[in-house]
Amino acid sequence: MTKHKTGTREEWLGARLALLEAEKRLMRQSDELARQRRELPWVRIDKEYLLETEEGSASPFAACNPGAPATGRSIRKRG
């Protein structure tokens, strides 16, 4: 079993404020990383991907675009 240190309210508050600063730093780093990820260049996807769903095969594009055709068969390139 872990033995926790017992301290005063002032010790707890000091440690908690230090931890809060570390948490804020981590959040800022995470936000910056997310911003950099969003700025990555897009790449054209020429390969067709289909997902198996309860309704049959579906394109990931169709899942993200409700107005688009829902099945892989209806969105396949022709020709």
ChimeraX commands (.cxc) that place a marker at each C-alpha (Angstrom):
marker #1 position 0.00,0.00,0.00 radius 0.5
marker #1 position 1.25,3.49,-0.82 radius 0.5
marker #1 position 2.19,5.64,2.14 radius 0.5
marker #1 position 1.23,9.26,1.60 radius 0.5
marker #1 position 3.04,12.10,3.27 radius 0.5
marker #1 position 0.99,14.11,5.73 radius 0.5
marker #1 position 1.64,17.83,5.69 radius 0.5
marker #1 position 0.16,21.20,6.46 radius 0.5
marker #1 position -2.40,23.05,4.43 radius 0.5
marker #1 position 0.32,25.52,3.38 radius 0.5
marker #1 position 2.56,22.69,2.13 radius 0.5
marker #1 position -0.34,21.22,0.18 radius 0.5
marker #1 position -1.22,24.60,-1.33 radius 0.5
marker #1 position 2.38,25.25,-2.40 radius 0.5
marker #1 position 2.67,21.81,-3.99 radius 0.5
marker #1 position -0.72,22.18,-5.66 radius 0.5
marker #1 position 0.19,25.56,-7.17 radius 0.5
marker #1 position 3.45,24.11,-8.52 radius 0.5
marker #1 position 1.52,21.21,-10.01 radius 0.5
marker #1 position -0.98,23.64,-11.54 radius 0.5
marker #1 position 1.86,25.45,-13.31 radius 0.5
marker #1 position 3.13,22.14,-14.71 radius 0.5
marker #1 position -0.40,21.27,-15.86 radius 0.5
marker #1 position -0.70,24.64,-17.62 radius 0.5
marker #1 position 2.66,24.13,-19.35 radius 0.5
marker #1 position 1.55,20.71,-20.53 radius 0.5
marker #1 position -1.73,22.13,-21.88 radius 0.5
marker #1 position 0.11,24.88,-23.79 radius 0.5
marker #1 position 2.48,22.29,-25.27 radius 0.5
marker #1 position -0.46,20.08,-26.24 radius 0.5
marker #1 position -2.26,23.03,-27.84 radius 0.5
marker #1 position 0.87,23.93,-29.82 radius 0.5
marker #1 position 1.32,20.34,-30.98 radius 0.5
marker #1 position -2.33,20.21,-32.10 radius 0.5
marker #1 position -1.86,23.48,-34.02 radius 0.5
marker #1 position 1.20,22.07,-35.78 radius 0.5
marker #1 position -0.70,18.88,-36.62 radius 0.5
marker #1 position -3.53,20.90,-38.19 radius 0.5
marker #1 position -0.99,22.78,-40.32 radius 0.5
marker #1 position 0.46,19.63,-41.89 radius 0.5
marker #1 position 0.02,19.62,-45.67 radius 0.5
marker #1 position -2.84,17.61,-47.07 radius 0.5
marker #1 position -2.13,14.69,-49.36 radius 0.5
marker #1 position -4.40,13.54,-52.15 radius 0.5
marker #1 position -5.68,10.00,-51.54 radius 0.5
marker #1 position -6.02,8.14,-54.82 radius 0.5
marker #1 position -6.60,4.71,-53.30 radius 0.5
marker #1 position -10.18,3.83,-52.47 radius 0.5
marker #1 position -10.79,2.84,-48.86 radius 0.5
marker #1 position -13.97,1.08,-47.78 radius 0.5
marker #1 position -15.14,0.40,-44.26 radius 0.5
marker #1 position -17.39,-2.52,-43.42 radius 0.5
marker #1 position -20.45,-1.28,-41.53 radius 0.5
marker #1 position -23.76,-2.81,-40.50 radius 0.5
marker #1 position -25.27,-1.24,-43.63 radius 0.5
marker #1 position -22.52,-2.65,-45.88 radius 0.5
marker #1 position -19.38,-1.10,-47.35 radius 0.5
marker #1 position -18.99,2.63,-46.81 radius 0.5
marker #1 position -16.38,5.19,-47.71 radius 0.5
marker #1 position -14.75,7.20,-44.89 radius 0.5
marker #1 position -15.60,10.24,-47.02 radius 0.5
marker #1 position -19.29,9.34,-46.91 radius 0.5
marker #1 position -19.13,8.97,-43.14 radius 0.5
marker #1 position -17.78,12.52,-42.83 radius 0.5
marker #1 position -20.14,13.96,-45.45 radius 0.5
marker #1 position -23.74,12.98,-44.70 radius 0.5
marker #1 position -25.02,14.31,-48.03 radius 0.5
marker #1 position -22.58,12.16,-50.01 radius 0.5
marker #1 position -23.47,8.68,-51.24 radius 0.5
marker #1 position -23.32,6.22,-48.34 radius 0.5
marker #1 position -22.09,3.07,-50.04 radius 0.5
marker #1 position -18.74,2.33,-51.59 radius 0.5
marker #1 position -20.37,1.06,-54.77 radius 0.5
marker #1 position -22.09,4.38,-55.47 radius 0.5
marker #1 position -18.93,6.46,-55.05 radius 0.5
marker #1 position -16.45,4.33,-56.96 radius 0.5
marker #1 position -14.67,5.98,-59.84 radius 0.5
marker #1 position -16.06,5.03,-63.18 radius 0.5
marker #1 position -13.92,4.21,-66.13 radius 0.5
marker link #1:1,2 radius 0.2
marker link #1:2,3 radius 0.2
marker link #1:3,4 radius 0.2
marker link #1:4,5 radius 0.2
marker link #1:5,6 radius 0.2
marker link #1:6,7 radius 0.2
marker link #1:7,8 radius 0.2
marker link #1:8,9 radius 0.2
marker link #1:9,10 radius 0.2
marker link #1:10,11 radius 0.2
marker link #1:11,12 radius 0.2
marker link #1:12,13 radius 0.2
marker link #1:13,14 radius 0.2
marker link #1:14,15 radius 0.2
marker link #1:15,16 radius 0.2
marker link #1:16,17 radius 0.2
marker link #1:17,18 radius 0.2
marker link #1:18,19 radius 0.2
marker link #1:19,20 radius 0.2
marker link #1:20,21 radius 0.2
marker link #1:21,22 radius 0.2
marker link #1:22,23 radius 0.2
marker link #1:23,24 radius 0.2
marker link #1:24,25 radius 0.2
marker link #1:25,26 radius 0.2
marker link #1:26,27 radius 0.2
marker link #1:27,28 radius 0.2
marker link #1:28,29 radius 0.2
marker link #1:29,30 radius 0.2
marker link #1:30,31 radius 0.2
marker link #1:31,32 radius 0.2
marker link #1:32,33 radius 0.2
marker link #1:33,34 radius 0.2
marker link #1:34,35 radius 0.2
marker link #1:35,36 radius 0.2
marker link #1:36,37 radius 0.2
marker link #1:37,38 radius 0.2
marker link #1:38,39 radius 0.2
marker link #1:39,40 radius 0.2
marker link #1:40,41 radius 0.2
marker link #1:41,42 radius 0.2
marker link #1:42,43 radius 0.2
marker link #1:43,44 radius 0.2
marker link #1:44,45 radius 0.2
marker link #1:45,46 radius 0.2
marker link #1:46,47 radius 0.2
marker link #1:47,48 radius 0.2
marker link #1:48,49 radius 0.2
marker link #1:49,50 radius 0.2
marker link #1:50,51 radius 0.2
marker link #1:51,52 radius 0.2
marker link #1:52,53 radius 0.2
marker link #1:53,54 radius 0.2
marker link #1:54,55 radius 0.2
marker link #1:55,56 radius 0.2
marker link #1:56,57 radius 0.2
marker link #1:57,58 radius 0.2
marker link #1:58,59 radius 0.2
marker link #1:59,60 radius 0.2
marker link #1:60,61 radius 0.2
marker link #1:61,62 radius 0.2
marker link #1:62,63 radius 0.2
marker link #1:63,64 radius 0.2
marker link #1:64,65 radius 0.2
marker link #1:65,66 radius 0.2
marker link #1:66,67 radius 0.2
marker link #1:67,68 radius 0.2
marker link #1:68,69 radius 0.2
marker link #1:69,70 radius 0.2
marker link #1:70,71 radius 0.2
marker link #1:71,72 radius 0.2
marker link #1:72,73 radius 0.2
marker link #1:73,74 radius 0.2
marker link #1:74,75 radius 0.2
marker link #1:75,76 radius 0.2
marker link #1:76,77 radius 0.2
marker link #1:77,78 radius 0.2
marker link #1:78,79 radius 0.2
view
